[in-house]
Amino acid sequence: MSNVNEESAVLPADLTSDTLFDGRLNCLQPRQGYRFSIDAILLAHFIKPDPVGNILDLGAGCGVISLMLAHRWPNLRLTGLELQNSLAFAFQRNIELNHLADRLNLIRGDLRKIKEVVSAGSFAQVVCNPPYYKCGSGRCNPDSEQAIARHEIMADLEDTVKAAFFAVKNKGRVAFIYPAERGAALLTSLHRHRLEPKRLQIVYSYPGGPGRLILVEGIRGGGEELQILPPFYIYKEPNSRQYSPEMAALYLEP
């Protein structure tokens, strides 16, 4: 891959440029709006794609999950669906800067109207980092871009799971990351929409702490067997900003 840093030298004032994988991958994102977090890094490494399959990234934001998957799996074909214009603009710039137009496509659209933008069962896998919080719960960020990304303003969990079910093929896989405290709601919704959970991993901030997030993979029309994976720790110990070796490895060149 060519050096993308040279092409990103001149940026719109409302975007910043960040790199992953030792600078081999460039990701533009809003300076003040919604910015990707550890959650996206975790989800992009949790899924196990078919190396030559196609993936739909629901609510793709600036496209960081799709970018990482495209970088790590050079034969994958990916489509990102994003509603917000500012995030979609950053996503499109990221496609161009990383020379991925032949494998990564952006659709500007609403996942609640999924039938209008993609064909039923047209993807081998769907990946999603959905809004975590119900409207009225917690502190809602006054920035509308962040509010929509973090709170169920434009789409709730049921909307997202239904969209994933529509888009994924029979026996295809879906992958979500979600707060552990709302994990029961995610598992229930997946089961209700015949996306049977098959793999689950609990993410902890540090050893001995409470579970913070869950990573879940489901299969459309799959059986009821559920594999519980070993715990994943973000930091080495309480009150430390030092990543665990496993977390630090996710940022390195694969």
Residue, then its C-alpha position, 0 to 999 in steps of 0.5 A: m500500500s502506498n504512503v497515505n500520509e502524504e495525501s492526507a497532509v491537507l485536511p478540512a479543518d473539521l477533520t483529524s487524521d489518525t493512523l493504525f497498524d504502524g502508520r500503514l492505515n490512515c483514518l480521518q474522523p471528525r475533530q469535534g463530532y463522533r470519534f471511534s473508540i476502543d470498541a471499534i478496534l475490538l470488534a474488527h479483530f473479533i470477527k472471523p471473516d471468510p477471506v473472500g466474502n463480502i461484509l456489510d458494516l451497519g452504521a459505519g461511522c467514519g468507516v474505521i471497522s471496514l478500513m481495518l478489515a479491508h487492510r487485514w483481509p486483502n480479498l474481502r469486499l466491504t460495504g459501509l452503510e452510514l446515515q450521517n452526512s459528516l461521517a459519510f464524508a469522512f468515510q468516503r475520504n478514507i476510502e480514497l486515501n487508503h486506495l480501497a475504492d475497488r473493495l470498499n463501497l459506501i452507501r448513504g442511507d438509513l438502516r431502518k430502510i434497509k430494504e431500499v438500499v441492499s438486497a435481502g441475504s446479499f452479505a456473508q457477514v454483517v458487523c455492527n457497533p450500534p448505539y449503546y444507550k436508550c433515549g433519556s438514559g445517561r447523559c446525552n451529548p449535545d452534539s447531534e452527531q455524537a448523540i445519534a451515534r451513541h443513543e437510540i435516536m435514529a435507530d434502536l437495538e431492534d431496528t439494528v438486529k432486524a436490518a442485520f437479519f435482512a442483509v445477511k444470507n442464510k447461515g451467514r454471520v453477524a457480529f455486535i459489540y454492546p455494553a455488558e449491562r445490556g447484554a441480555a437485550l442483545l442476546t434476546s433480540l438476536h435469538r428472536h430474529r433467528l440470529e442464534p448467538k454462537r460466540l461470546q466474549i466478555v471484555y473487562s477494563y482490567p483483571g478483577g473488574p466488572g465486565r464492561l462490554i460483550l462481543v457476540e457473533g450469531i449465525r442466521g438459522g444456526g443451532e443453539e450451541l454457544q461458545i464462551l471465549p476467554p475473557f479479554y482485558i483492556y488494561k493490565e491493572p486497575n488505575s492504569r492506562q497501560y494496555s494489556p499485551e492482548m490489547a496493545a497487539l490489536y493496534l500493531e500491523p497484523 
